Amino acid sequence: MTDQPPTNPGDIWVTGQRRTEGGLFPRPAGAGGSGGTGDDGETHQQEVGDEDPTPGTYVDPCASPGTAKEWNTDAAAAEGLRRMQADADDPLLDGRERSIVIARDPATGIVYSGNMLVGELGAGTVGWDFTGINPAHIIGLMHSHPGSGPYPSGPDQTDVFPAAFSTIQNAGGDPHALRLYMVGTRADPGGPARLQIRIYNETNLNGDESNPGPEVNPDAQPCSN
């Protein structure tokens, strides 16, 4: 990676369809989109696109291209989880890693996903299918850790993310927009383990069980406009 200023570490907390531990998922009001179950978005979205928001003022994340990008990328990750679950033999993804590349065409704002790769049973690793993906458009790498938590592994931190960062940069894209979506099982406080999507970028790749990235709404939907 480079010496360029990294993405503001707050960006992955106040944008997108995400929540902190024990929080609620945001959702835009009206016809701007639907984030599934959650609050009215004020807790997470009032800081988006407004440097000095009036307390309680709602800012629709689908109203500007920058925040809509995060919103729609999270929706693509949620759709990726549904694809993984539909392919698996059990709800916890049957011991096989799966991976999906998420991209965005900056000219149109359209977020699109590539083919899903499925690893061998118990192999513990899977590659990436970049067929039909413009390297400059890559904004998300999503893969599962069946049987373990939704946190970046050592190779994710030292190999996968840096390699993708360089690929995007060399292709003329924005490597600081890269997000890593990890899928794995994690228990809520006092509750059973369940499959979760957690998001990471260059500022929190060392997230782990005690300090995970924000959780992405598994029911996330894209902006309607």
MOTACOR-V950396 format. One record per residue. N is the residue number from 1. PHI is phi in radians with two decimals (none if undefined). NEAR is the number of other ideal C-beta (glycine too) atoms within 10 Angstrom. Layout:
BEGIN
N/PHI/NEAR
N/PHI/NEAR
END
This chain:
BEGIN
1/none/13
2/-1.94/10
3/-1.54/5
4/-1.10/9
5/-1.01/7
6/-1.27/14
7/-1.00/17
8/-0.93/13
9/-1.05/11
10/-1.32/10
11/-1.02/20
12/-1.39/20
13/-1.72/17
14/-1.89/19
15/-2.16/25
16/1.32/30
17/-1.78/36
18/-2.29/25
19/-2.51/20
20/-1.48/13
21/-0.98/10
22/1.32/7
23/-1.53/14
24/-2.02/16
25/-1.33/24
26/-1.35/26
27/-2.66/24
28/-1.32/25
29/-1.47/15
30/1.06/10
31/-1.54/11
32/-1.22/18
33/2.57/23
34/-2.56/20
35/-1.70/31
36/1.36/14
37/-1.22/10
38/2.70/19
39/-1.56/15
40/-1.48/15
41/1.69/22
42/-1.07/16
43/-1.00/16
44/-1.76/26
45/-1.86/29
46/-1.18/19
47/-1.50/17
48/-1.33/23
49/1.22/15
50/-2.53/12
51/-1.21/5
52/-2.42/6
53/-1.22/15
54/-1.21/8
55/-0.90/6
56/1.52/8
57/-1.32/11
58/-1.63/18
59/-2.01/18
60/-1.19/21
61/-1.17/30
62/-1.56/22
63/-1.45/15
64/-2.27/12
65/-1.03/9
66/-1.10/13
67/-1.41/22
68/-1.12/22
69/-1.05/20
70/-1.13/22
71/-1.05/29
72/-1.29/26
73/-1.19/28
74/-1.11/30
75/-1.11/25
76/-1.15/21
77/-1.17/28
78/-1.11/22
79/-1.14/19
80/-1.08/25
81/-1.09/23
82/-1.12/11
83/-1.13/16
84/-1.10/24
85/-1.16/17
86/-1.16/8
87/-1.47/13
88/-1.48/18
89/-1.55/10
90/-2.59/9
91/-1.08/10
92/-1.75/16
93/1.29/23
94/0.80/16
95/1.27/16
96/-2.04/21
97/-1.33/23
98/-2.31/23
99/-2.43/24
100/-2.48/25
101/-1.70/26
102/-1.97/26
103/-2.39/23
104/-2.47/23
105/-1.42/12
106/-1.15/15
107/-1.26/7
108/-1.92/8
109/1.39/12
110/-1.35/12
111/-1.64/24
112/-2.39/16
113/-2.13/19
114/-1.59/18
115/-1.22/14
116/-1.61/18
117/-1.74/16
118/-2.12/16
119/-1.41/18
120/-1.29/11
121/-1.01/11
122/1.27/11
123/-1.24/10
124/1.34/14
125/-2.69/11
126/-2.66/17
127/-1.55/11
128/-2.35/19
129/-1.89/14
130/-1.73/15
131/-1.00/8
132/1.34/11
133/-1.86/17
134/-1.32/16
135/-0.96/16
136/-1.22/18
137/-1.61/21
138/-1.11/26
139/-2.27/23
140/-2.65/23
141/-2.09/21
142/-2.12/28
143/-2.68/27
144/-1.76/29
145/-2.14/18
146/-1.06/22
147/1.51/15
148/-2.47/14
149/-1.42/19
150/-1.47/24
151/-2.27/22
152/-1.13/23
153/-1.40/16
154/-0.98/9
155/-1.09/10
156/-1.05/18
157/-1.32/16
158/-1.70/12
159/-2.10/11
160/-1.08/20
161/-1.15/22
162/-1.04/15
163/-1.13/12
164/-1.16/21
165/-0.99/18
166/-1.16/13
167/-1.05/16
168/-1.11/22
169/-1.08/18
170/-1.16/11
171/-1.53/13
172/1.57/9
173/-1.58/21
174/-1.80/15
175/-1.20/24
176/-1.28/19
177/-1.50/20
178/-1.18/23
179/-2.13/25
180/-1.96/23
181/-1.77/26
182/-1.84/27
183/-1.99/27
184/-2.98/21
185/-1.62/19
186/-2.67/18
187/-1.64/12
188/-1.22/12
189/-0.92/6
190/1.34/5
191/-2.15/8
192/-1.35/7
193/-1.20/12
194/-2.53/12
195/-1.29/19
196/-2.33/19
197/-1.90/25
198/-2.12/23
199/-1.95/27
200/-2.42/25
201/-2.37/19
202/-1.17/17
203/-1.60/16
204/-2.42/18
205/-1.10/17
206/-1.55/11
207/-1.02/21
208/-2.55/10
209/-1.03/11
210/-1.49/6
211/-2.56/10
212/-1.36/22
213/-1.24/26
214/-1.02/24
215/-1.52/20
216/-1.60/29
217/-1.07/23
218/-1.20/19
219/-1.77/17
220/-0.99/27
221/-2.20/19
222/-1.29/21
223/-1.05/22
224/-1.54/11
225/-1.88/10
END
